[in-house]
Amino acid sequence: MKRLLTLLFVMLCFHGFTQMKKSKQPNIIWITCEDISPYIGAYGASQVRTPNIDQLAQEGVKFNRVYTTAGVCAPSRSAIITGMYQTSIGTHHMRTIGDPKYQPVPSYSAVIPAYVRCFPEYLRKQGYYCTNNEKQDYQFETPVTVWDESSSAASHTNRAVGQPFFAVYNFFITHESQQFARKDSLLVDPQSVDVPALYPNTNNVRKDLARMYTNIERMDQQVGELLDRLKKEGEYENTYIFFFSDHGGVLPWMKREVLERGTHIPFIVRFPKGDFAGSENNDLISAVDLAPTILSLAKIKVPAYMQGQAFLGKQKSKQKRNYVFAARDRMDTEYDRVRMVRDTAFRYVYNYMPDKINYQAIEFRLSIPMMNDILKYKEEGKLTTEQMNWFKTKPLEELYHVKSDPYEFKNLGNDILYADKLNELRSALNTWIAEVGDMAEVPEKEMIKQMWNGQDSVPHTEKVTVTVRGKNVTLSCRTQGASIGYQLLKQGANYATEMHEIKTWDFGLVYGNRNGVKVPAPKTWKVYNGEKIQMQKGDSLIVNTMRIGYKPAITKFEME
């Protein structure tokens, strides 16, 4: 009997171990960069050297048809972090939070629907350590529940032993600002570059193309350093590694456009143990699909409200996309409204404001040296007919065959031979808008007032409600959609207690005074998930409640 019980115990332990092993959640890393189309060697770009990213593609899956929902960062990033189209949640104007000189309305944090969360919060509730190094730019301030760390020092290595992680590493060097801010040497000879038909062939144009390629090459070096670090840590083989850009090209008439050069991005996934190495995927995929895909890989149920669909993991959509969609709205001080749908061959564009010209005099763009040449050639009548299209008003509808017309110069919208395709894509766009909504139908100032419940100021999140039953404490908030983050301060521990010192944007790096000494509080805000918090007399809770777009409320509770 003793032997039988021992054998049974061993079998149960082994079964538990195998079940634990089977259910182990994977580690996931995003290596993101800014403002590049697929100018990567793995995608056939011959004028730029990207050996590290190319190697990642050789060891992973190269996705050939991934598109962002906007041709500019903040609206695109809001769709990526929520799994929702920016036009449906009020984050479509570029941008909402920023320098007043770049926008015609006061800075505001978009109030997104109460049921929408930033997807890392779901990961954290299931035990993931989530870090962001470091850009957010989601069009709203994030609750403290989104990231364990979000800073230039954030790292997956700070997690507990055995804790699964999701980590974002963003490389800024390819951003538009670096086209004119960087003064380091060029790695690409300006005289060797091919000048696309978008631009006149001038020295400034060549130098800016060489700068773009140089910045991509330096970004590739940074990617290589991170990959080497992962190998040394032993994480390279057991981690999903994603590489992608937040939207398409960096140069004038690329960035901000909903054309191929503004929305098509490089996208590579290396699977653990190098599974599927060297393969390619030609499915249409939208950046709005990223949030549900990460939850699917992490074995976390994808919320039904998400408008994206998983393309990896057990919750992978059974229905492949027939279309991807994108939108363009206010860019800094300039208003426009454009919607786009693309299938595998054609792009349809609908212009709500056809009286406006394509070109917008945006300060960032005007800082790029080649813009001086383009505007000079325009005034002198030296631009080609196609190049001049940027400075003309738009037709109501545009249709392009992207493969045969990569720069999308030839509008087929009035060609009777393509009438059926025009009708198909117009119908697809209208169906999409009807399904997900379009908040751009409301003027921005009116939209902001609606977000603020008809008031002229930002709403406040209600303070936490604390319920005590014996030694167990539960938390709730009356504000619909509020996330709750908390820090438990044990009696006698060397933590901060002075509430006026606490700053929510420190993401847990809270400071206060104890006996006249400035000391740090616990590093990370825990995500409250309905659990009972066990407390002893003298223990304290610091609780942060926040609905996205509202001002947060911070409360201190001490167990008596």
Secondary structure, DSSP 8 states (H G I E B T S, - for coil): -HHHHHHHHHHHHHHHHHHHHHH---EEEEEEESS--S-SGGGT-SSS--HHHHHHHHTSEEEEEEE-SSSSHHHHHHHHHHSS-HHHHT--SB-SSS-GGG-SS--------TT---THHHHHHTT-EEEEES----SS---TTS-SEESTT--GGGS-TT--EEEEEEE-TTSTTHHHH--S--SS-GGGS---TTS---HHHHHHHHHHHHHHHHHHHHHHHHHHHHHHHT-GGGEEEEEEESSS--STTTTT-SSHHHHEEEEEEE-GGGTTTTEEE---EEGGGHHHHHHHHTT----TT-SS--SSSTT--SS--S-EEEEE--BTTB---EEEEE-SSEEEEEES-TTSBS----HHHHTSTHHHHHHHHHHTT-S-HHHHGGGSB--SEEEEETTT-TT-----TT-GGGHHHHHHHHHHHHHHHHHH--GGGS-HHHHHHHHTTT-SS--B----EEEEETTEEEEE-SSTT-EEEEEEE-TTSS----GGG--GGGTT--EEEETTEEEE--SS-EE--S--EE--TT-EEEEEEE-TTSB-EEEEEE--
